[in-house]
Amino acid sequence: MVKFGLQFKATLENVTNVRPVGEDFRWFLKLKCGNCGEIPDKWQYITLMESAPLKGGRGSASMVQKCKLCSRENSIDILKDTITPYNAEDSETFKTMVQFECRGMEPVDFQPQAGFAAQGAESGTPFPEINLLEKDWTDYDEKVSESVGIYEVTHKIVKC
């Protein structure tokens, strides 16, 4: 079992506590087979809510799948306790937001989409529905009369 960390980086304007919301949050990943190196073209998502049994009764994982090329059974599990918000002081630096435990596969790419939330850095105003598919998000915090935003969203995947 190998652990991989998804590191998030963005420029935050007047917001903090950027985080995925709920157990149904979808982590969209491209996954590489560790046996044959196959990387499917399609994005696949995993959530905390979904769980599949591992072969041989060895527990469960967020996703278990057979490689279409070599037929090897691989799995990936979200480590719930590693999910961490990205805060104002993290702005413009890479920070691990979540870790995945992988057996026979590894995440090679991530696509942020809907399901993120944040709050105003000064006001605490909640911004509950943030979509980062375009790598930028903007809004207006009426409590403090300031624009807020998340810009230049990037990521990298590292071995833990």
The 8 nearest C-alpha neighbors of each residue, nearest first, counted from 0:
[[1, 102, 101, 100, 2, 103, 75, 104],
 [0, 2, 101, 100, 3, 102, 158, 159],
 [1, 3, 100, 159, 99, 158, 101, 98],
 [4, 2, 158, 99, 159, 98, 157, 100],
 [5, 3, 98, 157, 156, 95, 97, 159],
 [4, 6, 156, 95, 97, 96, 155, 98],
 [5, 7, 95, 94, 155, 154, 93, 96],
 [8, 6, 154, 93, 94, 153, 95, 96],
 [9, 7, 93, 153, 92, 152, 154, 91],
 [10, 8, 152, 91, 151, 150, 90, 11],
 [9, 11, 150, 90, 91, 149, 151, 12],
 [12, 10, 149, 90, 14, 148, 9, 87],
 [11, 13, 148, 147, 14, 149, 10, 146],
 [12, 14, 120, 147, 119, 11, 148, 15],
 [15, 13, 119, 120, 118, 12, 11, 147],
 [14, 16, 86, 87, 120, 118, 17, 117],
 [15, 17, 86, 117, 84, 85, 18, 118],
 [18, 16, 117, 85, 84, 116, 15, 86],
 [17, 19, 84, 115, 116, 16, 20, 85],
 [18, 20, 115, 114, 24, 116, 21, 17],
 [21, 19, 115, 114, 24, 18, 116, 22],
 [22, 20, 23, 24, 19, 114, 47, 48],
 [21, 23, 47, 48, 24, 46, 20, 25],
 [22, 24, 21, 46, 48, 25, 47, 20],
 [25, 23, 21, 22, 46, 20, 114, 19],
 [24, 26, 46, 44, 45, 27, 23, 114],
 [25, 27, 44, 45, 28, 46, 24, 111],
 [28, 26, 44, 110, 43, 109, 42, 25],
 [29, 27, 109, 43, 108, 42, 44, 30],
 [28, 30, 108, 42, 107, 106, 43, 109],
 [29, 31, 106, 105, 107, 38, 28, 104],
 [30, 32, 38, 105, 104, 37, 36, 33],
 [33, 31, 104, 36, 37, 34, 35, 103],
 [32, 34, 104, 103, 36, 35, 31, 105],
 [33, 35, 32, 36, 103, 71, 69, 104],
 [34, 36, 37, 32, 33, 69, 68, 31],
 [37, 35, 32, 33, 31, 34, 38, 104],
 [36, 38, 32, 31, 35, 39, 68, 66],
 [39, 37, 31, 30, 36, 40, 32, 29],
 [40, 38, 41, 37, 29, 30, 31, 42],
 [41, 39, 38, 42, 29, 43, 30, 37],
 [42, 40, 39, 43, 29, 38, 28, 30],
 [41, 43, 29, 28, 27, 44, 40, 39],
 [44, 42, 28, 27, 29, 41, 45, 30],
 [43, 45, 27, 26, 25, 28, 42, 46],
 [44, 46, 26, 25, 61, 62, 27, 43],
 [47, 45, 25, 48, 23, 49, 24, 26],
 [46, 48, 22, 49, 23, 61, 77, 45],
 [49, 47, 46, 22, 23, 50, 61, 45],
 [50, 48, 61, 47, 46, 51, 45, 62],
 [49, 51, 61, 60, 59, 62, 48, 52],
 [50, 52, 59, 60, 62, 63, 61, 53],
 [53, 51, 59, 58, 54, 60, 50, 56],
 [52, 54, 59, 57, 58, 56, 55, 51],
 [53, 55, 56, 52, 57, 72, 58, 59],
 [54, 56, 57, 53, 58, 52, 59, 72],
 [55, 57, 54, 58, 53, 52, 59, 51],
 [58, 56, 53, 55, 54, 59, 52, 60],
 [59, 57, 56, 53, 52, 60, 54, 55],
 [58, 60, 52, 53, 51, 50, 57, 61],
 [59, 61, 76, 62, 50, 51, 75, 74],
 [62, 60, 76, 50, 49, 75, 45, 51],
 [63, 61, 60, 75, 74, 51, 50, 45],
 [62, 64, 74, 73, 51, 60, 75, 72],
 [65, 63, 73, 72, 74, 66, 62, 71],
 [64, 66, 72, 70, 71, 73, 67, 63],
 [65, 67, 70, 71, 68, 69, 72, 64],
 [68, 66, 70, 69, 65, 71, 37, 39],
 [67, 69, 66, 70, 37, 35, 71, 65],
 [68, 70, 71, 66, 67, 35, 34, 65],
 [71, 69, 66, 65, 67, 68, 72, 64],
 [72, 70, 65, 66, 69, 73, 34, 103],
 [71, 73, 65, 64, 70, 66, 63, 74],
 [74, 72, 103, 64, 102, 63, 104, 65],
 [75, 73, 63, 102, 62, 101, 64, 60],
 [74, 76, 101, 62, 100, 60, 61, 102],
 [75, 77, 61, 60, 100, 99, 78, 101],
 [76, 78, 99, 79, 61, 98, 100, 47],
 [77, 79, 98, 99, 80, 81, 76, 100],
 [80, 78, 81, 77, 82, 47, 97, 98],
 [79, 81, 78, 82, 83, 97, 98, 77],
 [80, 82, 97, 79, 78, 98, 83, 96],
 [83, 81, 97, 96, 80, 79, 84, 98],
 [82, 84, 96, 81, 97, 85, 18, 95],
 [85, 83, 18, 16, 17, 86, 96, 82],
 [84, 86, 17, 16, 89, 18, 83, 15],
 [87, 85, 15, 16, 89, 88, 84, 17],
 [86, 88, 15, 89, 90, 11, 14, 85],
 [87, 89, 86, 90, 15, 85, 91, 92],
 [90, 88, 86, 87, 92, 85, 91, 94],
 [91, 89, 10, 87, 88, 11, 92, 9],
 [90, 92, 10, 9, 8, 89, 93, 11],
 [93, 91, 8, 90, 89, 94, 9, 7],
 [94, 92, 8, 7, 6, 95, 91, 154],
 [93, 95, 6, 7, 96, 92, 8, 89],
 [94, 96, 6, 5, 97, 4, 7, 93],
 [95, 97, 83, 82, 6, 5, 94, 7],
 [98, 96, 82, 81, 5, 95, 4, 83],
 [99, 97, 4, 3, 78, 81, 5, 77],
 [98, 100, 77, 3, 76, 2, 78, 101],
 [101, 99, 2, 76, 75, 1, 0, 77],
 [100, 102, 75, 1, 0, 74, 104, 2],
 [101, 103, 0, 74, 73, 104, 75, 1],
 [102, 104, 73, 33, 32, 101, 74, 34],
 [105, 103, 32, 33, 31, 102, 101, 73],
 [104, 106, 31, 30, 101, 107, 32, 33],
 [105, 107, 30, 29, 108, 31, 28, 104],
 [106, 108, 29, 30, 105, 31, 156, 109],
 [109, 107, 29, 28, 106, 110, 156, 30],
 [110, 108, 28, 27, 111, 29, 107, 154],
 [109, 111, 27, 112, 28, 108, 132, 26],
 [112, 110, 132, 131, 109, 27, 113, 26],
 [111, 113, 132, 131, 130, 110, 114, 27],
 [114, 112, 130, 115, 129, 131, 132, 111],
 [113, 115, 20, 19, 24, 128, 129, 130],
 [114, 116, 19, 129, 18, 20, 113, 128],
 [117, 115, 127, 129, 18, 126, 17, 128],
 [118, 116, 17, 16, 126, 15, 125, 18],
 [117, 119, 125, 124, 123, 14, 126, 15],
 [118, 120, 14, 123, 124, 122, 121, 13],
 [119, 121, 14, 13, 15, 122, 123, 118],
 [122, 120, 119, 123, 13, 143, 14, 124],
 [123, 121, 119, 124, 120, 142, 143, 118],
 [122, 124, 119, 118, 121, 120, 125, 14],
 [125, 123, 119, 118, 122, 126, 140, 142],
 [126, 124, 118, 127, 123, 117, 119, 116],
 [125, 127, 117, 118, 116, 128, 124, 129],
 [128, 126, 116, 125, 129, 117, 115, 118],
 [129, 127, 116, 126, 114, 115, 130, 113],
 [130, 128, 115, 116, 113, 114, 127, 131],
 [129, 131, 113, 112, 132, 114, 115, 128],
 [130, 132, 134, 112, 133, 111, 135, 113],
 [131, 133, 112, 111, 134, 130, 110, 113],
 [132, 134, 131, 135, 136, 130, 112, 111],
 [135, 133, 152, 131, 132, 151, 150, 136],
 [136, 134, 150, 133, 149, 131, 151, 152],
 [137, 135, 149, 148, 131, 150, 134, 138],
 [138, 136, 148, 147, 149, 135, 139, 146],
 [137, 139, 147, 146, 148, 140, 136, 126],
 [138, 140, 146, 147, 145, 141, 137, 144],
 [141, 139, 145, 142, 144, 143, 146, 147],
 [140, 142, 144, 143, 139, 145, 146, 124],
 [143, 141, 140, 144, 122, 124, 145, 123],
 [142, 144, 141, 145, 140, 122, 121, 119],
 [145, 143, 141, 140, 142, 146, 139, 147],
 [146, 144, 140, 143, 139, 147, 141, 13],
 [145, 147, 139, 140, 138, 148, 144, 137],
 [148, 146, 12, 13, 138, 139, 137, 14],
 [147, 149, 137, 12, 136, 11, 138, 150],
 [148, 150, 11, 136, 135, 10, 12, 9],
 [149, 151, 135, 10, 152, 9, 148, 134],
 [150, 152, 9, 134, 135, 10, 153, 149],
 [153, 151, 9, 134, 150, 8, 135, 154],
 [154, 152, 8, 7, 151, 9, 155, 134],
 [155, 153, 7, 6, 8, 156, 5, 152],
 [154, 156, 6, 5, 157, 7, 153, 108],
 [155, 157, 5, 4, 6, 3, 107, 154],
 [156, 158, 4, 3, 159, 155, 5, 6],
 [157, 159, 3, 2, 4, 156, 1, 5],
 [158, 3, 2, 4, 157, 1, 98, 99]]
